Amino acid sequence: REQWCQGFSEPGSGSDLASLTTRAAPHGDDWIVNGQKVWTSYAQYSTRCILLTRTAPGHDGITAFFLDLDTPGITIRPLRTMHGVDEFCEVYFDDVVIPAARMLGKPGDGWRLAMDLLPYERSTCFWQRIAYLYARFDELIAEASEPDEYELGAAYLALHTLRCRSRNTQHRFADGEPLGPQTSIDKVLLATAEQRLYDTVRDLLPGTIELDDTPWRSEYLYSRAATIYGGTAEIQRNIIARRLLDLGKE
């Protein structure tokens, strides 16, 4: 009945989310927000937004609000990507008034809230995507006139590994366990499987990506972003190394 979005990333603060600069200043019983967000998925169709703002320096200076997107001072500009879809948006905040009651938690709780939300973005929201990739794999087999068993096998193995990992995450979620940094593994496996599948399409259907105006082309272009959206592959590997394998910062 209602779609929400996340106002997290900024032009200079994507993977380095802690450096965000959109500022919220107290004003009586309200807060005044100024700044810009980007890569906000489907903001143009959303009713509300979970917004991260800067209220003080450092991680403890990030504060979250839950605001209505029809609030005066908010401008949403869809961004058309190279595969022809306006999924992402820029969102501008010019003296936007948010009641203090719309703060999530207390001032400075925003970073903790974001860390609680991001594991779901990196795992559960991709379950439909995994099913779609399996369907497209079946269609690739049907269309390939000279299938290469090695390439198809490698693509299937990547998809199946992702599916097994996702199944494990679903069971942990059903058992009430916190998802935490383990979902960075899900995200890396998703990006790997998606790009492997569409690289195989390019190899087994010669000219289809480059010359034919079919869904394969737009999906191939979209797959290039799989290692970026939802947290870059480099960031995910750092999380795995530091928080799961205890390898330290270097």
Long-range contacts (C-beta under 8 A, 24 or more apart in sequence): 2-47, 2-48, 3-42, 3-45, 3-46, 3-47, 4-46, 4-47, 4-48, 4-49, 4-50, 5-40, 5-41, 5-42, 5-43, 5-46, 5-48, 5-49, 5-50, 5-69, 6-40, 6-41, 6-49, 6-50, 6-117, 6-121, 7-37, 7-40, 7-43, 7-49, 7-50, 7-51, 7-52, 7-91, 8-37, 8-40, 8-52, 8-114, 9-37, 9-38, 9-39, 9-40, 10-35, 10-36, 10-37, 10-38, 11-36, 11-38, 14-38, 14-39, 14-232, 15-231, 15-232, 15-234, 15-235, 17-52, 17-114, 18-58, 18-59, 18-62, 18-111, 20-52, 20-53, 20-54, 20-62, 21-54, 22-51, 22-52, 22-53, 22-54, 22-93, 23-53, 23-54, 23-55, 24-53, 24-54, 24-55, 24-63, 24-65, 24-98, 25-55, 26-100, 27-97, 29-99, 29-100, 30-97, 30-98, 30-99, 30-100, 31-65, 31-97, 31-98, 31-99, 31-100, 31-103, 32-95, 32-96, 32-97, 32-98, 33-65, 33-73, 33-93, 33-95, 33-96, 33-98, 34-93, 34-94, 34-95, 34-96, 35-92, 35-93, 36-90, 36-91, 36-92, 36-93, 37-90, 37-91, 37-93, 38-79, 38-88, 38-89, 38-90, 38-91, 39-79, 39-88, 39-89, 39-229, 40-76, 40-88, 40-89, 40-90, 40-91, 41-87, 41-88, 41-89, 42-87, 42-89, 43-69, 43-76, 43-78, 43-89, 43-91, 44-76, 44-78, 44-86, 44-89, 49-91, 50-104, 50-113, 50-117, 51-98, 52-110, 52-114, 53-110, 55-107, 55-108, 56-107, 56-108, 59-111, 60-108, 60-111, 61-108, 62-108, 62-110, 62-111, 62-114, 63-103, 63-107, 63-108, 63-109, 63-110, 64-103, 64-104, 64-105, 64-109, 64-110, 64-113, 64-114, 65-98, 65-102, 65-103, 65-104, 66-102, 66-104, 67-96, 67-98, 67-102, 71-96, 71-97, 71-98, 72-96, 72-97, 73-97, 81-221, 81-222, 81-225, 82-221, 83-217, 83-218, 83-219, 83-221, 83-222, 84-218, 85-218, 85-222, 118-183, 118-231, 119-178, 119-179, 119-180, 119-181, 119-182, 119-183, 120-179, 120-183, 121-230, 121-231, 122-183, 122-184, 122-186, 122-187, 122-230, 122-231, 122-236, 123-166, 123-169, 123-173, 123-179, 123-183, 123-186, 123-187, 124-169, 124-170, 124-173, 124-179, 126-166, 126-186, 126-187, 126-190, 127-166, 127-170, 129-190, 129-194, 130-159, 130-162, 130-163, 130-166, 130-190, 130-193, 133-159, 133-193, 133-194, 133-197, 134-159, 134-163, 136-197, 136-219, 137-197, 140-197, 140-200, 140-201, 140-204, 140-205, 143-205, 144-204, 144-205, 146-204, 147-204, 148-203, 148-204, 151-200, 151-203, 151-204, 152-200, 152-204, 154-196, 154-200, 155-193, 155-196, 155-197, 155-200, 158-189, 158-192, 158-193, 158-196, 158-197, 159-193, 159-197, 161-189, 161-193, 162-186, 162-189, 162-190, 162-192, 162-193, 165-189, 181-239, 181-240, 181-243, 181-244, 182-244, 184-231, 184-236, 184-237, 184-239, 184-240, 184-244, 185-236, 185-240, 185-244, 187-230, 187-231, 187-233, 187-236, 188-233, 188-236, 188-237, 188-240, 190-226, 191-226, 191-227, 191-233, 194-223, 194-226, 195-223, 195-224, 195-226, 195-227, 197-223, 198-223
